[in-house]
Amino acid sequence: MADSSSKSTLNVGVIGYGMSATIFHIPFITTTPTLRLHSILQRNPSQAEQSAPRDHPDAKHFTSLDPFLADADLDVVVITTPPQTHFPIAQQALQAGKHVLVEKPFVPTVAEANALISLAKEKGRLICVYQNRRWDSDFLTVRKLLGDNSKLGRIVEFETHFDRYRLDKPSSWKGTLGMDQGGSALYDLGTHLIDQVYVLFGPPRSVFATLASQRDGRLSGPQHPDLEPDSVTAQLSYADGLIALVRIAVASAEARQPRFWVRGTRGSYRKAGLDPQEPQLKAGMKTGDPAFGREGPEWNGRLTLVGEDGAMREEDCPNVEPETYSRMYALWGDALVRNRAQDVPVPAEQARDVLRIIEAVKESARTRREVDLS
């Protein structure tokens, strides 16, 4: 592989060809000027509903890892396989001298994250984690509201939700893998929500959490040590008095599911509904469509602000102009071309910090005690 700092366009190979690859990665790889879809590894394309060779005849195609990584023209590996495979594949890709982008959840443990961080530094390669929901428009709106000279004052409570009404258990890895392998709602959706809290406020001082199986009517704890949660309630506490609540549910019968509720000393912000990019991509919308990433005005957030006279007023709060997940890929491509670790949009070190919080959530739920992270 040539030094990426001498190339203006890098060859990208994708491992896996499920929803993650076809919805969340390939559409952005093929529209990022600094990247080129070079190859795809799909183990059994002839037996799969989706066939990479059929869909992308101009790319190289592989069915096993060793020849895929042995390709000298390959610069960057994107790992979209289930989370229990992320560590060994990323490790082998880094050892082969490739840059690596890993789908979330990064890896199941902090120890594995640290090992990959060290290996990437040793090999002089870049490693990034696909925390794409940092580029949800509602989250970018919250970041703007909480920026300098916040309209809301000092934030005292922050709620972030991923609630659904889905009583049937998923048949994919999201419903079959245990937490020790990076499965369950905690690693699948909790990774997104905890990452967003981390981006806004940094690591918490302590964590108190309850994990539940709402489908089975069970709570985590000594009586159910092997419970695999489909629902999460985690309270992250900060030294300045801020409480951040992370909430995931599968038995939430709401027409307008809550997303954010932020309360400060000078106002509050509420938002319902999820960012539209995922359903738009699944429906076949192109990343360059003017409607991509945009919600209708009926999904605008609501601001309540306290005036100088103490009176409260409410107003609509539309989302900021969408950057979309294209922005993350653009930043990743720029970091690769420059070969600059400081430009990686989601450094593995940050994903490692989020895993520390997830491990604290697991410990708190198991022991039913608050876990100190300070």
C-alpha positions as a LaTeX table, in Angstrom:
\begin{tabular}{lrrr}
\hline
Residue & $x$ (\AA) & $y$ (\AA) & $z$ (\AA) \\
\hline
Met1 & 0.00 & 0.00 & 0.00 \\
Ala2 & 1.34 & 3.42 & $-0.93$ \\
Asp3 & 1.70 & 6.11 & 1.71 \\
Ser4 & $-1.79$ & 7.63 & 1.85 \\
Ser5 & $-0.33$ & 11.11 & 2.30 \\
Ser6 & 0.92 & 10.88 & $-1.31$ \\
Lys7 & $-2.50$ & 9.97 & $-2.74$ \\
Ser8 & $-5.48$ & 12.21 & $-3.43$ \\
Thr9 & $-7.93$ & 9.29 & $-3.70$ \\
Leu10 & $-7.77$ & 6.19 & $-1.52$ \\
Asn11 & $-9.02$ & 2.70 & $-2.33$ \\
Val12 & $-11.60$ & 1.44 & 0.15 \\
Gly13 & $-12.54$ & $-2.18$ & 0.77 \\
Val14 & $-15.72$ & $-3.10$ & 2.62 \\
Ile15 & $-15.99$ & $-6.24$ & 4.73 \\
Gly16 & $-19.56$ & $-7.52$ & 4.92 \\
Tyr17 & $-22.53$ & $-6.82$ & 2.69 \\
Gly18 & $-25.54$ & $-6.48$ & 4.95 \\
Met19 & $-27.58$ & $-3.42$ & 5.89 \\
Ser20 & $-24.63$ & $-1.62$ & 7.46 \\
Ala21 & $-22.56$ & $-1.87$ & 4.26 \\
Thr22 & $-25.34$ & $-1.21$ & 1.76 \\
Ile23 & $-27.17$ & 1.55 & 3.66 \\
Phe24 & $-24.66$ & 3.29 & 5.92 \\
His25 & $-21.32$ & 2.97 & 4.14 \\
Ile26 & $-21.23$ & 2.28 & 0.42 \\
Pro27 & $-23.59$ & 5.17 & $-0.51$ \\
Phe28 & $-21.19$ & 7.56 & 1.24 \\
Ile29 & $-17.96$ & 5.96 & 0.03 \\
Thr30 & $-19.14$ & 6.29 & $-3.58$ \\
Thr31 & $-20.00$ & 9.99 & $-3.14$ \\
Thr32 & $-16.86$ & 11.07 & $-1.22$ \\
Pro33 & $-14.32$ & 12.56 & $-3.67$ \\
Thr34 & $-11.27$ & 11.36 & $-1.71$ \\
Leu35 & $-12.47$ & 7.74 & $-1.62$ \\
Arg36 & $-13.05$ & 5.02 & $-4.20$ \\
Leu37 & $-14.98$ & 1.79 & $-3.69$ \\
His38 & $-12.25$ & $-0.68$ & $-4.57$ \\
Ser39 & $-13.34$ & $-4.05$ & $-3.19$ \\
Ile40 & $-16.00$ & $-5.91$ & $-1.19$ \\
Leu41 & $-15.66$ & $-9.06$ & 0.89 \\
Gln42 & $-18.90$ & $-11.07$ & 0.95 \\
Arg43 & $-18.47$ & $-14.68$ & 2.01 \\
Asn44 & $-21.40$ & $-16.25$ & 0.13 \\
Pro45 & $-22.73$ & $-13.83$ & $-2.50$ \\
Ser46 & $-24.43$ & $-16.58$ & $-4.50$ \\
Gln47 & $-26.50$ & $-17.63$ & $-1.46$ \\
Ala48 & $-27.33$ & $-14.15$ & $-0.18$ \\
Glu49 & $-30.40$ & $-12.06$ & $-0.92$ \\
Gln50 & $-28.08$ & $-9.17$ & $-1.79$ \\
Ser51 & $-25.13$ & $-9.87$ & $-4.07$ \\
Ala52 & $-22.14$ & $-7.52$ & $-4.02$ \\
Pro53 & $-20.78$ & $-8.74$ & $-7.39$ \\
Arg54 & $-24.16$ & $-8.10$ & $-9.00$ \\
Asp55 & $-24.65$ & $-4.68$ & $-7.39$ \\
His56 & $-21.08$ & $-3.44$ & $-7.88$ \\
Pro57 & $-19.59$ & $-5.14$ & $-10.96$ \\
Asp58 & $-16.75$ & $-2.62$ & $-11.24$ \\
Ala59 & $-15.34$ & $-3.42$ & $-7.78$ \\
Lys60 & $-13.05$ & $-6.32$ & $-6.91$ \\
His61 & $-14.78$ & $-9.14$ & $-5.02$ \\
Phe62 & $-13.49$ & $-11.54$ & $-2.40$ \\
Thr63 & $-14.98$ & $-14.31$ & $-0.28$ \\
Ser64 & $-12.19$ & $-14.64$ & 2.32 \\
Leu65 & $-10.16$ & $-12.22$ & 4.40 \\
Asp66 & $-6.54$ & $-13.12$ & 3.66 \\
Pro67 & $-6.56$ & $-12.42$ & $-0.11$ \\
Phe68 & $-8.72$ & $-9.34$ & 0.47 \\
Leu69 & $-6.10$ & $-7.86$ & 2.81 \\
Ala70 & $-3.20$ & $-9.05$ & 0.64 \\
Asp71 & $-4.32$ & $-6.71$ & $-2.16$ \\
Ala72 & $-1.50$ & $-4.14$ & $-2.37$ \\
Asp73 & $-3.83$ & $-1.55$ & $-3.92$ \\
Leu74 & $-6.16$ & $-1.57$ & $-0.91$ \\
Asp75 & $-5.68$ & 1.42 & 1.41 \\
Val76 & $-8.66$ & 1.49 & 3.78 \\
Val77 & $-10.79$ & $-1.26$ & 5.31 \\
Val78 & $-14.38$ & $-0.65$ & 6.45 \\
Ile79 & $-15.63$ & $-3.32$ & 8.88 \\
Thr80 & $-19.41$ & $-3.80$ & 8.84 \\
Thr81 & $-19.64$ & $-7.32$ & 10.26 \\
Pro82 & $-21.24$ & $-8.15$ & 13.68 \\
Pro83 & $-19.44$ & $-6.69$ & 16.70 \\
Gln84 & $-17.84$ & $-9.88$ & 18.03 \\
Thr85 & $-15.78$ & $-9.98$ & 14.82 \\
His86 & $-14.57$ & $-6.37$ & 14.94 \\
Phe87 & $-11.48$ & $-6.92$ & 17.07 \\
Pro88 & $-9.88$ & $-9.82$ & 15.18 \\
Ile89 & $-10.65$ & $-8.33$ & 11.75 \\
Ala90 & $-9.43$ & $-4.83$ & 12.71 \\
Gln91 & $-6.32$ & $-6.34$ & 14.25 \\
Gln92 & $-5.53$ & $-8.30$ & 11.08 \\
Ala93 & $-6.24$ & $-5.28$ & 8.86 \\
Leu94 & $-3.91$ & $-3.04$ & 10.87 \\
Gln95 & $-1.20$ & $-5.70$ & 10.82 \\
Ala96 & $-1.59$ & $-5.75$ & 7.04 \\
Gly97 & $-0.88$ & $-2.02$ & 6.98 \\
Lys98 & $-4.41$ & $-0.79$ & 6.22 \\
His99 & $-6.30$ & 2.14 & 7.70 \\
Val100 & $-9.49$ & 0.99 & 9.43 \\
Leu101 & $-13.03$ & 2.29 & 9.92 \\
Val102 & $-15.04$ & 0.13 & 12.34 \\
Glu103 & $-18.83$ & 0.13 & 12.53 \\
Lys104 & $-20.22$ & 0.72 & 16.01 \\
Pro105 & $-20.13$ & $-0.77$ & 18.55 \\
Phe106 & $-16.35$ & $-0.49$ & 18.20 \\
Val107 & $-15.43$ & $-3.65$ & 20.12 \\
Pro108 & $-17.00$ & $-5.36$ & 23.15 \\
Thr109 & $-14.37$ & $-4.32$ & 25.73 \\
Val110 & $-12.07$ & $-1.48$ & 26.76 \\
Ala111 & $-9.13$ & $-3.90$ & 26.73 \\
Glu112 & $-9.72$ & $-4.71$ & 23.06 \\
Ala113 & $-10.08$ & $-1.02$ & 22.23 \\
Asn114 & $-6.75$ & $-0.24$ & 23.90 \\
Ala115 & $-5.05$ & $-3.07$ & 22.01 \\
Leu116 & $-6.25$ & $-1.72$ & 18.64 \\
Ile117 & $-5.29$ & 1.86 & 19.54 \\
Ser118 & $-1.77$ & 0.71 & 20.39 \\
Leu119 & $-1.49$ & $-1.39$ & 17.24 \\
Ala120 & $-2.66$ & 1.48 & 15.01 \\
Lys121 & 0.00 & 3.74 & 16.49 \\
Glu122 & 2.66 & 1.06 & 16.10 \\
Lys123 & 1.76 & 0.56 & 12.42 \\
Gly124 & 1.30 & 4.27 & 11.69 \\
Arg125 & $-2.27$ & 3.67 & 10.49 \\
Leu126 & $-5.47$ & 5.59 & 11.24 \\
Ile127 & $-8.45$ & 4.01 & 12.99 \\
Cys128 & $-11.93$ & 5.56 & 13.18 \\
Val129 & $-15.25$ & 4.42 & 14.64 \\
Tyr130 & $-18.53$ & 4.97 & 12.80 \\
Gln131 & $-20.49$ & 6.99 & 15.35 \\
Asn132 & $-22.61$ & 8.44 & 12.59 \\
Arg133 & $-25.32$ & 9.83 & 14.86 \\
Arg134 & $-23.00$ & 12.64 & 15.82 \\
Trp135 & $-24.24$ & 13.98 & 12.47 \\
Asp136 & $-27.97$ & 13.63 & 13.16 \\
Ser137 & $-29.53$ & 17.04 & 12.58 \\
Asp138 & $-31.40$ & 17.05 & 15.89 \\
Phe139 & $-28.17$ & 16.31 & 17.75 \\
Leu140 & $-26.35$ & 19.07 & 15.84 \\
Thr141 & $-29.22$ & 21.37 & 16.86 \\
Val142 & $-28.66$ & 20.44 & 20.51 \\
Arg143 & $-24.92$ & 21.07 & 20.14 \\
Lys144 & $-25.67$ & 24.53 & 18.78 \\
Leu145 & $-28.13$ & 25.28 & 21.59 \\
Leu146 & $-25.57$ & 24.19 & 24.18 \\
Gly147 & $-22.72$ & 26.12 & 22.57 \\
Asp148 & $-21.25$ & 29.41 & 23.68 \\
Asn149 & $-23.78$ & 31.83 & 25.18 \\
Ser150 & $-26.33$ & 29.05 & 25.52 \\
Lys151 & $-29.90$ & 30.26 & 25.38 \\
Leu152 & $-30.74$ & 27.63 & 27.96 \\
Gly153 & $-28.28$ & 28.78 & 30.61 \\
Arg154 & $-26.40$ & 26.21 & 32.68 \\
Ile155 & $-27.69$ & 22.75 & 31.79 \\
Val156 & $-29.00$ & 20.84 & 34.80 \\
Glu157 & $-30.80$ & 17.88 & 33.18 \\
Phe158 & $-30.31$ & 16.20 & 29.83 \\
Glu159 & $-32.42$ & 13.31 & 28.51 \\
Thr160 & $-31.65$ & 11.37 & 25.34 \\
His161 & $-34.07$ & 8.66 & 24.19 \\
Phe162 & $-34.18$ & 5.85 & 21.66 \\
Asp163 & $-37.67$ & 4.50 & 22.38 \\
Arg164 & $-39.64$ & 2.24 & 20.08 \\
Tyr165 & $-42.63$ & $-0.05$ & 20.06 \\
Arg166 & $-41.06$ & $-3.33$ & 18.95 \\
Leu167 & $-42.27$ & $-6.30$ & 20.94 \\
Asp168 & $-40.80$ & $-8.88$ & 18.54 \\
Lys169 & $-37.19$ & $-9.79$ & 19.25 \\
Pro170 & $-34.78$ & $-9.11$ & 16.35 \\
Ser171 & $-33.47$ & $-12.19$ & 14.57 \\
Ser172 & $-30.17$ & $-10.47$ & 13.68 \\
Trp173 & $-27.11$ & $-10.19$ & 15.93 \\
Lys174 & $-28.93$ & $-7.35$ & 17.71 \\
Gly175 & $-31.24$ & $-9.94$ & 19.24 \\
Thr176 & $-28.96$ & $-12.97$ & 19.47 \\
Leu177 & $-25.51$ & $-11.78$ & 20.62 \\
Gly178 & $-24.87$ & $-11.41$ & 24.34 \\
Met179 & $-23.37$ & $-8.31$ & 25.91 \\
Asp180 & $-20.03$ & $-10.10$ & 26.23 \\
Gln181 & $-19.92$ & $-10.12$ & 22.41 \\
Gly182 & $-21.08$ & $-6.53$ & 21.92 \\
Gly183 & $-24.78$ & $-7.42$ & 21.55 \\
Ser184 & $-28.01$ & $-6.18$ & 23.18 \\
Ala185 & $-29.66$ & $-2.76$ & 23.17 \\
Leu186 & $-26.90$ & $-1.41$ & 25.40 \\
Tyr187 & $-24.19$ & $-1.87$ & 22.77 \\
Asp188 & $-26.39$ & $-1.38$ & 19.70 \\
Leu189 & $-28.33$ & 1.78 & 20.61 \\
Gly190 & $-26.71$ & 2.71 & 23.91 \\
Thr191 & $-23.43$ & 3.25 & 22.09 \\
His192 & $-25.07$ & 6.06 & 20.10 \\
Leu193 & $-26.78$ & 7.75 & 23.03 \\
Ile194 & $-23.86$ & 7.53 & 25.44 \\
Asp195 & $-21.53$ & 8.77 & 22.71 \\
Gln196 & $-23.74$ & 11.83 & 22.23 \\
Val197 & $-23.69$ & 12.58 & 25.97 \\
Tyr198 & $-19.91$ & 12.14 & 25.93 \\
Val199 & $-19.54$ & 14.56 & 23.01 \\
Leu200 & $-21.62$ & 17.21 & 24.78 \\
Phe201 & $-20.39$ & 16.87 & 28.35 \\
Gly202 & $-17.35$ & 14.59 & 28.49 \\
Pro203 & $-16.91$ & 11.57 & 30.78 \\
Pro204 & $-19.31$ & 11.49 & 33.76 \\
Arg205 & $-18.28$ & 11.36 & 37.41 \\
Ser206 & $-20.49$ & 8.35 & 38.13 \\
Val207 & $-23.08$ & 6.01 & 36.61 \\
Phe208 & $-26.19$ & 4.36 & 38.01 \\
Ala209 & $-28.12$ & 2.07 & 35.69 \\
Thr210 & $-30.89$ & $-0.47$ & 35.33 \\
Leu211 & $-31.02$ & $-2.90$ & 32.44 \\
Ala212 & $-34.29$ & $-4.61$ & 31.58 \\
Ser213 & $-35.94$ & $-7.05$ & 29.24 \\
Gln214 & $-39.26$ & $-5.33$ & 28.67 \\
Arg215 & $-40.29$ & $-8.13$ & 26.34 \\
Asp216 & $-39.84$ & $-10.72$ & 29.12 \\
Gly217 & $-40.70$ & $-8.54$ & 32.13 \\
Arg218 & $-37.35$ & $-8.91$ & 33.90 \\
Leu219 & $-34.79$ & $-6.57$ & 35.49 \\
Ser220 & $-31.05$ & $-6.98$ & 35.76 \\
Gly221 & $-29.45$ & $-7.83$ & 39.08 \\
Pro222 & $-28.42$ & $-10.81$ & 41.21 \\
Gln223 & $-31.61$ & $-12.74$ & 40.39 \\
His224 & $-31.03$ & $-12.43$ & 36.63 \\
Pro225 & $-27.24$ & $-12.33$ & 36.17 \\
Asp226 & $-27.46$ & $-13.46$ & 32.53 \\
Leu227 & $-30.16$ & $-11.03$ & 31.42 \\
Glu228 & $-29.63$ & $-9.63$ & 27.93 \\
Pro229 & $-31.35$ & $-6.22$ & 27.91 \\
Asp230 & $-33.63$ & $-4.78$ & 25.30 \\
Ser231 & $-34.12$ & $-1.64$ & 27.41 \\
Val232 & $-31.79$ & 0.68 & 29.32 \\
Thr233 & $-32.11$ & 3.40 & 31.91 \\
Ala234 & $-28.74$ & 4.95 & 32.78 \\
Gln235 & $-28.10$ & 8.04 & 34.88 \\
Leu236 & $-24.78$ & 9.78 & 34.26 \\
Ser237 & $-23.81$ & 12.29 & 36.94 \\
Tyr238 & $-21.38$ & 15.18 & 36.54 \\
Ala239 & $-19.36$ & 17.22 & 39.03 \\
Asp240 & $-21.26$ & 20.44 & 38.21 \\
Gly241 & $-24.59$ & 18.90 & 39.18 \\
Leu242 & $-25.70$ & 17.91 & 35.68 \\
Ile243 & $-27.70$ & 14.69 & 35.41 \\
Ala244 & $-27.82$ & 13.01 & 31.98 \\
Leu245 & $-30.42$ & 10.29 & 31.48 \\
Val246 & $-29.96$ & 7.70 & 28.73 \\
Arg247 & $-33.17$ & 5.84 & 27.93 \\
Ile248 & $-33.88$ & 2.95 & 25.54 \\
Ala249 & $-37.22$ & 1.12 & 25.39 \\
Val250 & $-38.96$ & $-1.40$ & 23.15 \\
Ala251 & $-42.44$ & $-1.16$ & 24.73 \\
Ser252 & $-43.04$ & 2.54 & 24.21 \\
Ala253 & $-46.50$ & 2.96 & 22.66 \\
Glu254 & $-46.20$ & 6.57 & 21.53 \\
Ala255 & $-47.19$ & 8.21 & 18.26 \\
Arg256 & $-44.43$ & 10.78 & 18.82 \\
Gln257 & $-41.52$ & 9.09 & 20.54 \\
Pro258 & $-39.42$ & 11.41 & 22.74 \\
Arg259 & $-35.89$ & 12.14 & 21.56 \\
Phe260 & $-34.35$ & 14.99 & 23.59 \\
Trp261 & $-35.38$ & 16.91 & 26.69 \\
Val262 & $-32.82$ & 19.48 & 27.84 \\
Arg263 & $-33.40$ & 21.72 & 30.86 \\
Gly264 & $-31.25$ & 24.64 & 31.89 \\
Thr265 & $-31.40$ & 27.60 & 34.24 \\
Arg266 & $-32.78$ & 29.88 & 31.48 \\
Gly267 & $-34.87$ & 27.55 & 29.36 \\
Ser268 & $-35.61$ & 24.09 & 27.99 \\
Tyr269 & $-35.71$ & 22.22 & 24.69 \\
Arg270 & $-37.88$ & 19.24 & 23.74 \\
Lys271 & $-37.71$ & 17.19 & 20.57 \\
Ala272 & $-39.67$ & 14.16 & 19.39 \\
Gly273 & $-38.95$ & 11.79 & 16.51 \\
Leu274 & $-35.76$ & 10.22 & 15.19 \\
Asp275 & $-33.44$ & 11.65 & 12.58 \\
Pro276 & $-34.79$ & 10.67 & 9.13 \\
Gln277 & $-31.55$ & 9.64 & 7.41 \\
Glu278 & $-31.80$ & 5.92 & 8.17 \\
Pro279 & $-35.38$ & 5.47 & 6.90 \\
Gln280 & $-34.64$ & 7.70 & 3.90 \\
Leu281 & $-31.62$ & 5.59 & 2.94 \\
Lys282 & $-33.60$ & 2.36 & 3.41 \\
Ala283 & $-36.29$ & 3.76 & 1.12 \\
Gly284 & $-33.70$ & 4.36 & $-1.58$ \\
Met285 & $-33.17$ & 8.11 & $-1.25$ \\
Lys286 & $-29.82$ & 9.26 & $-2.61$ \\
Thr287 & $-27.39$ & 11.12 & $-0.38$ \\
Gly288 & $-27.45$ & 14.10 & $-2.75$ \\
Asp289 & $-31.24$ & 14.48 & $-2.67$ \\
Pro290 & $-32.21$ & 17.97 & $-1.39$ \\
Ala291 & $-34.63$ & 16.31 & 1.06 \\
Phe292 & $-31.98$ & 14.02 & 2.56 \\
Gly293 & $-31.66$ & 14.54 & 6.31 \\
Arg294 & $-34.56$ & 16.98 & 6.50 \\
Glu295 & $-37.60$ & 16.59 & 8.74 \\
Gly296 & $-40.97$ & 18.22 & 8.15 \\
Pro297 & $-41.88$ & 21.26 & 10.27 \\
Glu298 & $-44.29$ & 19.14 & 12.30 \\
Trp299 & $-41.21$ & 17.56 & 13.92 \\
Asn300 & $-39.60$ & 20.84 & 14.95 \\
Gly301 & $-38.38$ & 20.98 & 18.52 \\
Arg302 & $-39.89$ & 23.34 & 21.08 \\
Leu303 & $-37.99$ & 25.93 & 23.09 \\
Thr304 & $-39.20$ & 27.42 & 26.35 \\
Leu305 & $-37.15$ & 30.50 & 27.30 \\
Val306 & $-37.19$ & 32.65 & 30.44 \\
Gly307 & $-37.20$ & 36.37 & 29.70 \\
Glu308 & $-35.51$ & 39.12 & 31.69 \\
Asp309 & $-38.85$ & 39.77 & 33.39 \\
Gly310 & $-39.15$ & 36.12 & 34.43 \\
Ala311 & $-41.96$ & 35.42 & 31.97 \\
Met312 & $-41.73$ & 32.25 & 29.89 \\
Arg313 & $-42.30$ & 32.10 & 26.17 \\
Glu314 & $-42.45$ & 29.12 & 23.84 \\
Glu315 & $-41.23$ & 29.00 & 20.27 \\
Asp316 & $-40.55$ & 26.56 & 17.45 \\
Cys317 & $-36.97$ & 25.35 & 17.10 \\
Pro318 & $-36.29$ & 23.88 & 13.64 \\
Asn319 & $-33.24$ & 21.72 & 13.17 \\
Val320 & $-30.06$ & 23.28 & 11.90 \\
Glu321 & $-29.10$ & 22.81 & 8.25 \\
Pro322 & $-28.34$ & 19.07 & 7.83 \\
Glu323 & $-24.72$ & 18.05 & 7.46 \\
Thr324 & $-25.76$ & 14.38 & 7.13 \\
Tyr325 & $-23.56$ & 11.34 & 7.45 \\
Ser326 & $-21.78$ & 12.53 & 4.31 \\
Arg327 & $-19.92$ & 14.96 & 6.55 \\
Met328 & $-18.38$ & 12.19 & 8.62 \\
Tyr329 & $-17.14$ & 10.41 & 5.51 \\
Ala330 & $-15.79$ & 13.67 & 4.09 \\
Leu331 & $-13.83$ & 14.29 & 7.29 \\
Trp332 & $-12.58$ & 10.69 & 7.33 \\
Gly333 & $-11.44$ & 10.99 & 3.73 \\
Asp334 & $-9.60$ & 14.24 & 4.45 \\
Ala335 & $-7.88$ & 12.68 & 7.48 \\
Leu336 & $-6.77$ & 9.74 & 5.35 \\
Val337 & $-5.39$ & 11.88 & 2.53 \\
Arg338 & $-3.41$ & 13.93 & 5.05 \\
Asn339 & $-2.62$ & 10.85 & 7.19 \\
Arg340 & $-3.31$ & 12.97 & 10.29 \\
Ala341 & $-4.63$ & 11.21 & 13.38 \\
Gln342 & $-5.77$ & 14.52 & 14.87 \\
Asp343 & $-8.22$ & 14.93 & 11.97 \\
Val344 & $-10.00$ & 11.59 & 12.44 \\
Pro345 & $-13.68$ & 12.49 & 13.02 \\
Val346 & $-14.31$ & 9.82 & 15.69 \\
Pro347 & $-10.99$ & 8.76 & 17.22 \\
Ala348 & $-10.80$ & 5.26 & 18.67 \\
Glu349 & $-9.75$ & 6.83 & 21.98 \\
Gln350 & $-13.17$ & 8.47 & 22.24 \\
Ala351 & $-14.94$ & 5.21 & 21.43 \\
Arg352 & $-12.80$ & 3.59 & 24.15 \\
Asp353 & $-14.01$ & 6.22 & 26.64 \\
Val354 & $-17.62$ & 5.44 & 25.69 \\
Leu355 & $-16.91$ & 1.74 & 26.28 \\
Arg356 & $-15.70$ & 2.61 & 29.79 \\
Ile357 & $-19.09$ & 4.18 & 30.47 \\
Ile358 & $-20.87$ & 1.14 & 29.00 \\
Glu359 & $-18.85$ & $-1.17$ & 31.22 \\
Ala360 & $-19.82$ & 0.99 & 34.21 \\
Val361 & $-23.48$ & 0.71 & 33.17 \\
Lys362 & $-23.15$ & $-3.09$ & 33.15 \\
Glu363 & $-21.46$ & $-3.13$ & 36.56 \\
Ser364 & $-24.04$ & $-0.80$ & 38.09 \\
Ala365 & $-26.94$ & $-2.85$ & 36.75 \\
Arg366 & $-25.37$ & $-6.07$ & 37.99 \\
Thr367 & $-24.60$ & $-4.81$ & 41.50 \\
Arg368 & $-27.45$ & $-2.27$ & 41.73 \\
Arg369 & $-24.96$ & 0.31 & 42.94 \\
Glu370 & $-23.61$ & 3.60 & 41.63 \\
Val371 & $-20.23$ & 3.21 & 39.91 \\
Asp372 & $-17.62$ & 5.95 & 40.40 \\
Leu373 & $-15.68$ & 6.94 & 37.27 \\
Ser374 & $-13.88$ & 10.00 & 38.61 \\
\hline
\end{tabular}
